[in-house]
Amino acid sequence: MDANPALACPSLGILVHLAKNAAGWKSGNEYLLQTVHHSALQRIELLDLTGDGPAELVIESDLGWAGTVASSLEVFDLSRGGFEELIHTYSRLSYEDQDVYAQFLDVRRTRQSRGQRFCCSKTIRFERGKWFEPPGVVHPCHRHGDGIDAGDASDSNRMLAPLN
């Protein structure tokens, strides 16, 4: 009430796991995406990244803070009826006078590792105060758990609880 957040939270990205039963759809596990300066989902896609059939959920969602514009890349395992976060990293980052890059999930290389590593192609325009012309390209791979902060997820989930 009476908040004036200066577009700090123009929209909320909430993932809700739905299951169909005889009575209809039932809401299950929920996951709150980063809310600070969130306005859109750039990508939401089911992809088989392990090669074993069940698809993983791939999401890119924008966010930001003072002097920064970014998008997160998150991959979730949905096989246990909820959102099990596998990785959380930035897919795009423009951070003050420090870093400017974009990275894209390389599905072929990720599948070659049977989903043990989430490989990307990363184009770097600016890093630690130095411009790259032409841009630098690297191919990092992220392991399960990279970038995940259990405390952040717990705090976010508390925000989803009903107010008393």
N, C-alpha and C positions, 0 to 999 in steps of 0.2 A: 504494500500500500504506500502511496506517495513516492515511489521510486522514480528517479529520473536518470536512467543509466546511459544516456547519450549514445544510443545504438549499440551498447555493449552486448545486447542480447536480442537482436531483431527477430530471431526465430529459434525454435528448439528442435534438435534432431533426436528423436527418441526411437529406438528400435524396439519392436514388440514381437516376441515369438508367439505365433498363433498356431493352435492345433485344432483340427476338426474332429469332433466326436459326433455321436448320434444326435445330440441336441443342437449342434451347430458349431460355431467357432468359439474356442476358449483362449483367453489371453494368458500367457505364461510369463516367462522370463522377460525382463526389460533391460535395456542398456541405454544410458544417456550419453550422447556424443558431446564433445567439448562445446560449451555454450557461449564462450566469450567471442564476440563478434561473429557468431555463426549466422549465415544467411542462406546457405544452399548445400545440397549434396551434389558433388561433381560426378560421382560414379556410385552405382550400387549394382552389383552383379554377382550371380552365382557361378563359380568356376570350379571345375575339378582340378585342383592344384597338386594332388597326390597321385592321380592316375588310378585310384581305387574305386571310382564311381561317385560316392557322395560328394556333393559340391561344397566348397567353402564360400563364405560370404565375404566379398571384397567391397570395401566402402572407402570413398574419398569424400571428405567433408571439410568445408572451409572454416577458418578460425583466424584470430588475430589478437593483437594487443598493441600498445603504443609503439609506433614505428615498425610494425611487423604485419605482413600479410602471409598467410600460410594455408596449406591444406594438409590434413592428416591422411595417411594410408593405414587402414586397419583391416586385418584378415581375421575372420571368426570361424571356428569349427562349430557347426550346428548339430552334430550327430547325437549329442546327449540331451537334446530338447531345450537348449538355451544358448547363450552367446558366450562361448569360450574364446577369449581373445588370444590369438596366436602371435601377432606382431602389432606394433604401433609405432609408426615413424612418420616423418614429414614427406609428402610427395612433392610439395612445392613450398619454397621458403624464400621470402625476401625480408631479411632482417637488418634494419638500419644500414650501417655502413660495414657490415661484417660478412654476410652470406647472401647469395642469390643462386638458387638451383631448382631444378625439377628432376624428379626421378619417376620412372614408370616401371610397373611390375612386368618382369619378363616371364611370361607364363611358360614358355618352352623350357627355359633353364630351370625354373622352379619345379616343373613336372619331372625333369631329368633327375632331380635330387629326391623325387618321390615326396615332395612337400616338406623335407627336412630343413631346407633353406629356402627363403623367399628372395629370389634374385631380382635385381633391378638394373636398369640402365639409367645412369645419373648424369645429367648435363649441368656443368658448373659454369656460371657466368662470372661470379665474384666470390672470392673466399679469403677470409682474414685480411680484408682491405686491399686485395689485389684482383684486378680485372683480368679475365682470360679472353684473349682474342686470337684465334677462334676459341670458342668455349671448350673447356676440358670435358672429356667423357670418361667415366669410370663405371665399373660393373660390380657394385657391392652386393653381397648376399647377407640377409638377416636371418638369424636363427630363431627358433621358437622362443618366445618370451622377450625378445629384443624390444626395448622401449616401453614395456608394460610396467606400470606402477600400481601395484595392488591397492595402495592407499588412495590413489586418485579414483580408481574404480569404485572403491568402497564409499568414498565421499559422494561421488556422483549418484550411486544407488540410493544413498540416504535422502538425496534431494527428490527422488521419485516416490518416497513414502508419503502417504496421505497426511495432511495437516490435521492435528487434533484440536 
